């Protein structure tokens, strides 16, 4: 049987996972990636799977829904998880990676695959590509491809905007003020903490943030997606909003004096060398000079060197429940699949998982194998159900969460115990699903 190559558009996390599933089934792939020939305005390197907003792939334990999703991905042969585990850096209870090392490793693995042909070009005409196509061009899809996708779908898009937090150098921090600790000592002292010990100094910072000048906002940039809200938008919602969000001081005791501050800004290690730190939760659309001025009011950051200021960039996503089925397949044109954040799965891990599912489904279709659905009690199955449920009227991007997974048949009061049982059920179901899947692979 001669197998025609599948076209995968975009070498982000979703695209690379789709490529992995396809080639594991013996299917050749043509991978289209426009960088570095054409920039998308947010990525800084030519690596595949570059992480723009953060180096954190979020919670590591399976009592957290994203931790369960990652464990499922490992069992499904995820390239992204393999390389993330190999390039992990300390981050308490989270999985964080050396971003450059991680992206370089993914890039090397994909390019070294003999079944993969990489073409650095901007795709602008989907219908001109022969055979099966997986569109994983990401939230930064080029204007020309965006227009062509809209033409293909003959449907309206929704929009949201993502924001990246600033990064500072470790050796520019004032360690007489900054201290190392993780919340409730969970996972070790992997974060640096910048404490506001008095209400007065916090309020001065809050007022400066509220009055700082933002970069010009275009008409279509006004709807801010809640899960990645700019810090100035959060500050505008009230004096104490940040103190119940990214600046929550609870559980962050300063080991030098045993005190809990009025508010705390956390810094997370951003590379393996621990030379760079990310301001956790401080995504922003402020002008760069304003960022230097206002964030310089944070204790310990008075003389901080900013190697990257916060930026905002456009994201787009589909009205997936009306367009896609559980296999991330276009309902009215079966040779097209979509994957990644444009399908409405929010977050790096979810994006990669969607690519894994789209790649698996496309591989089985190309090989004329029966369709398979991941068990609905798994995190993968829950995501697939969410993006394909036509009953959803006001579809919004969603992180994986236990609320998307069918509940247990028995009531358990303790949240951690309940989540642990949901996770155990999911992994048992997935393990039972895998043998049949493997016997049918090429």
C-alpha positions in Angstrom: 0.0 0.0 0.0 1.5 3.3 -1.1 0.9 6.0 1.5 0.7 9.6 0.5 2.2 12.1 2.9 0.1 14.0 5.3 0.6 17.8 5.4 1.1 19.3 8.9 1.0 23.1 9.1 2.9 24.6 12.0 5.8 23.2 14.1 4.5 24.2 17.5 3.7 21.8 20.2 0.5 20.5 18.5 2.2 20.1 15.1 5.1 18.2 16.5 2.9 15.9 18.4 0.8 15.3 15.3 4.0 14.5 13.3 5.0 12.0 16.0 1.8 10.1 15.9 1.7 10.0 12.1 5.3 8.8 11.7 4.8 6.2 14.4 2.2 4.7 12.2 4.7 4.7 9.3 3.0 7.7 7.5 5.3 10.2 5.8 4.8 13.8 6.7 5.4 17.2 5.0 5.8 19.7 7.9 5.2 23.3 6.8 6.7 26.0 9.2 7.0 29.6 8.0 9.6 30.6 10.6 12.4 31.7 10.2 11.5 32.7 6.6 8.6 34.8 8.0 8.3 35.9 11.7 5.1 35.8 13.7 6.1 38.6 15.9 6.3 36.7 19.2 8.7 33.7 18.7 12.3 34.6 19.0 14.1 31.5 17.7 13.8 29.2 14.8 13.2 26.2 17.1 10.1 24.1 16.8 7.8 23.9 19.9 9.2 27.3 21.3 7.5 28.3 24.5 6.6 32.0 24.3 4.7 32.8 27.5 6.2 30.7 30.2 8.5 27.8 30.7 6.0 26.1 33.0 3.8 23.2 31.8 1.9 23.6 35.1 1.1 21.1 37.8 3.0 17.8 37.9 0.9 15.7 40.2 -2.1 13.7 38.8 -4.4 15.1 41.5 -4.4 18.1 39.2 -6.2 17.8 35.9 -3.2 19.0 33.8 -0.9 16.6 35.7 -3.3 13.8 34.7 -3.3 15.0 31.1 0.5 14.9 31.0 0.7 11.4 32.5 -1.8 10.2 29.8 0.4 11.8 27.2 3.4 9.9 28.4 1.5 6.6 28.1 0.4 7.6 24.6 4.0 8.1 23.5 4.2 11.9 23.6 7.4 13.5 22.2 6.6 16.8 24.0 6.4 15.0 27.4 9.6 13.0 26.7 11.6 16.1 25.9 10.0 18.1 28.7 11.0 15.5 31.3 14.5 15.4 29.9 14.9 19.2 30.2 13.1 19.8 33.5 14.2 22.7 35.8 13.1 23.1 39.5 9.6 24.6 39.9 8.1 23.3 43.1 5.0 21.2 42.2 5.1 22.2 38.6 6.8 20.9 35.5 9.0 23.6 34.1 11.7 23.3 31.4 14.8 24.9 30.1 13.0 26.6 27.2 15.8 26.6 24.7 17.0 23.1 25.6 13.5 21.7 25.4 12.7 23.4 22.0 16.1 22.4 20.5 15.6 18.8 21.5 12.1 18.7 20.0 13.4 20.3 16.8 16.3 17.8 16.5 14.0 14.8 17.1 11.5 16.0 14.4 14.1 16.9 11.8 16.0 13.6 12.4 12.9 11.6 11.6 13.4 10.0 8.2 9.7 10.2 7.4 9.5 13.9 7.9 10.2 16.5 5.2 10.4 20.1 6.6 9.5 23.0 4.3 10.0 26.5 5.6 7.2 28.4 3.9 4.0 30.3 4.6 1.0 28.2 3.5 -1.7 30.4 2.1 -3.9 28.0 0.1 -5.1 24.9 2.0 -7.1 23.5 -0.9 -3.9 23.3 -3.0 -2.4 20.7 -0.7 -3.1 17.1 -1.7 -4.4 14.5 0.7 -4.9 14.8 4.5 -4.0 18.1 6.1 -3.6 18.9 9.8 -3.7 22.7 10.5 -1.8 23.4 13.7 -0.6 26.9 12.9 -1.3 28.1 16.4 -2.8 31.3 17.9 -0.3 33.4 15.8 -1.6 32.2 12.4 -0.5 34.5 9.7 -3.1 36.9 8.2 -3.0 35.2 4.8 -3.5 31.7 6.2 -6.2 33.1 8.6 -8.1 34.4 5.6 -7.8 31.1 3.8 -9.0 29.1 6.8 -12.0 31.4 7.1 -12.7 30.8 3.4 -12.4 27.1 3.9 -14.7 27.0 6.9 -17.2 29.6 5.6 -17.7 30.4 9.3 -16.9 33.2 11.7 -13.9 33.2 14.1 -13.7 34.2 17.7 -10.7 36.1 19.1 -8.8 36.4 22.3 -5.5 37.8 23.4 -2.6 36.3 25.2 0.1 38.1 27.2 3.7 37.2 28.0 5.4 38.2 31.3 8.7 39.9 31.6 12.0 38.1 32.3 14.8 39.4 34.5 18.4 38.3 35.1 19.1 36.6 38.4 22.3 38.5 39.2 20.5 41.8 38.9 18.1 41.1 41.9 18.6 42.4 45.4 18.9 39.3 47.5 18.8 41.3 50.7 15.1 41.7 49.9 14.3 38.6 47.8 14.0 35.3 49.5 13.6 31.7 48.3 10.5 29.7 49.2 7.6 27.7 47.7 4.1 28.1 48.9 3.6 26.0 52.1 7.1 24.5 51.4 5.5 22.4 48.7 8.1 20.9 46.3 11.1 22.7 47.8 12.1 26.4 47.7 12.1 26.7 44.0 10.7 30.3 43.7 12.2 33.6 44.5 9.8 35.9 46.3 9.6 39.7 46.4 7.7 40.8 49.5 5.6 43.9 50.1 5.7 44.0 53.9 3.4 47.0 54.3 0.1 47.9 52.9 1.4 51.4 52.1 4.2 50.2 49.7 1.7 47.7 48.1 -0.9 50.5 47.5 1.8 52.7 46.0 2.7 49.9 43.6 -1.0 49.2 42.8 -1.7 52.9 42.1 1.4 53.2 39.8 0.2 50.1 37.9 -3.3 51.4 37.5 -2.0 54.7 36.2 0.7 53.3 33.9 0.5 53.8 30.2 -0.3 50.8 28.0 0.7 50.2 24.4 -1.9 51.2 21.8 -4.7 48.7 21.6 -6.5 47.9 18.3 -10.2 47.6 18.1 -10.2 43.8 18.1 -7.8 43.7 21.1 -10.3 44.7 23.7 -11.6 41.3 24.7 -9.0 40.0 27.2 -9.0 36.2 27.8 -9.4 35.7 31.6 -6.9 32.8 31.9 -4.0 35.0 30.8 -5.1 38.4 32.0 -2.6 41.3 31.8 -1.6 42.4 35.4 -2.8 46.0 34.8 -6.3 44.7 33.9 -6.3 42.7 37.1 -5.2 45.7 39.1 -8.0 47.8 37.6 -10.5 45.5 39.1 -9.7 46.6 42.6 -7.0 47.3 45.2 -7.0 43.7 46.5 -7.6 41.7 43.4 -3.9 41.0 42.8 -3.5 39.9 46.5 -6.0 37.2 45.8 -4.3 36.3 42.6 -0.6 36.2 41.5 0.5 38.3 44.5 -1.2 36.1 47.2 1.1 36.0 50.2 -0.5 33.1 52.0 1.9 30.2 52.7 5.0 32.1 51.6 6.9 32.6 54.9 10.1 34.5 54.8 12.6 32.1 56.4 14.8 35.0 57.5 12.2 36.5 59.9 9.3 34.0 60.0 6.9 36.7 58.6 4.2 36.6 56.0 4.2 39.7 53.8 1.1 41.8 52.8 1.7 40.8 49.2 4.3 38.9 47.2 5.5 38.8 43.6 7.0 35.4 42.8 9.8 34.8 40.3 10.1 31.4 38.6 13.3 30.0 37.2 13.3 30.3 33.4 16.3 28.3 32.3 18.4 25.4 33.5 21.3 27.7 34.4 18.9 29.6 36.8 20.2 32.9 35.3 16.8 34.1 34.2 13.6 34.5 36.2 10.0 35.0 35.0 7.6 37.3 36.9 4.8 34.8 37.6 1.4 36.1 36.6 2.7 39.4 35.3 1.6 39.2 31.7 1.3 42.8 30.5 0.5 45.2 27.7 2.3 48.2 29.3 4.8 50.2 27.3 8.3 49.0 27.9 9.6 52.2 29.7 6.5 51.9 32.0 7.3 48.3 32.8 10.8 49.3 33.8 9.5 52.1 36.0 6.5 50.3 37.7 8.0 46.8 38.1 11.1 48.5 39.5 9.0 49.3 42.5 8.8 45.6 43.3 11.1 44.9 46.3 14.2 43.4 45.0 13.7 44.5 41.4 14.8 48.1 41.8 17.8 47.5 39.6 16.6 44.5 37.7 17.8 43.9 34.2 14.9 43.0 31.9 16.0 40.7 29.1 12.5 40.5 27.8 9.6 42.9 28.5 6.1 41.7 28.6 4.3 41.7 25.2 0.8 41.0 24.0 0.0 39.2 20.8 -3.1 38.2 18.8 -4.6 34.7 19.3 -7.5 33.3 17.2 -9.6 30.2 17.8 -12.4 28.3 16.0 -16.0 27.9 17.0 -15.0 24.3 17.3 -18.2 22.7 18.5 -19.9 23.7 15.3 -17.0 22.8 13.1 -15.0 19.8 14.5 -15.8 16.3 15.7 -14.2 14.4 18.6 -11.3 13.5 16.3 -10.5 17.2 15.6 -11.7 16.5 12.1 -13.7 19.0 10.1 -17.2 17.8 10.0 -17.9 19.0 6.4 -14.6 18.2 4.9 -13.0 15.1 6.3 -9.5 15.5 4.8 -8.9 18.5 7.1 -8.0 18.3 10.8 -7.2 21.1 13.2 -5.1 21.0 16.3 -3.6 23.4 19.0 -4.9 26.5 20.6 -6.9 27.5 17.6 -9.3 24.6 18.5 -10.1 26.2 21.9 -7.9 24.1 24.1 -6.1 26.6 26.3 -2.5 26.0 27.4 0.7 24.5 26.1 -0.1 21.0 27.4 -3.7 21.0 26.1 -2.4 22.2 22.8 0.1 19.4 22.5 -2.6 16.8 23.6 -4.9 18.0 20.8 -2.1 17.5 18.3 -1.5 14.0 19.6 -5.2 13.2 19.2 -5.5 14.8 15.7 -2.4 13.0 14.6 -3.7 9.6 15.9 -7.1 10.1 14.3 -5.6 11.2 10.9 -3.1 8.3 10.9 -6.0 5.8 11.4 -8.0 7.4 8.7 -5.1 7.3 6.2 -4.5 3.6 7.0 -8.2 2.9 6.7 -8.4 1.7 10.3 -11.6 2.0 12.4 -12.0 5.3 14.3 -11.2 5.0 18.0 -12.3 7.4 20.8 -10.2 7.8 23.8 -12.3 6.9 26.9 -14.5 9.8 28.0 -13.3 9.4 31.6 -9.7 10.3 30.5 -8.4 13.9 30.3 -7.9 13.5 26.6 -11.4 12.2 26.1 -12.8 15.1 28.1 -11.0 17.7 26.0 -12.2 16.0 22.8 -15.8 16.1 24.1 -15.5 19.7 25.1 -14.3 21.0 21.7 -16.8 19.0 19.8 -20.0 19.4 21.8 -22.5 21.3 19.6 -24.7 22.1 22.6 -22.2 24.7 23.8 -23.6 28.0 22.7 -20.9 30.4 24.0 -17.7 28.5 23.3 -14.6 29.8 25.1 -11.0 28.5 25.3 -10.7 26.1 28.2 -7.9 24.5 30.2 -8.3 20.9 31.2 -10.0 20.6 34.5 -11.8 17.9 36.5 -15.1 19.6 35.8 -14.9 18.4 32.2 -14.4 14.8 33.2 -17.5 12.7 34.1 -17.9 12.6 37.9 -17.4 9.5 40.0 -20.5 7.4 40.8 -19.8 7.8 44.6 -19.5 11.1 46.4 -16.2 11.9 48.0 -16.0 15.1 50.1 -12.2 15.6 50.2 -11.2 17.3 46.9 -7.7 15.8 46.8 -9.0 12.3 47.4 -11.8 12.7 44.8 -9.3 14.0 42.2 -7.0 11.1 42.9 -9.7 8.6 42.3 -10.8 10.3 39.1 -7.2 10.2 37.9 -6.8 6.5 38.9 -10.0 5.7 37.0 -8.7 7.7 33.9 -5.3 5.9 33.8 -7.0 2.5 34.3 -9.3 3.2 31.4 -6.4 4.4 29.2 -4.3 1.4 30.0 -7.2 -0.8 29.0 -7.5 1.1 25.8 -3.8 1.0 24.7 -3.3 -2.7 23.9 -6.1 -2.7 21.2 -4.7 0.5 19.8 -1.1 -0.9 19.5 -2.1 -4.1 17.8 -3.6 -2.1 15.0 -0.7 0.3 14.4 1.5 -0.1 11.4 
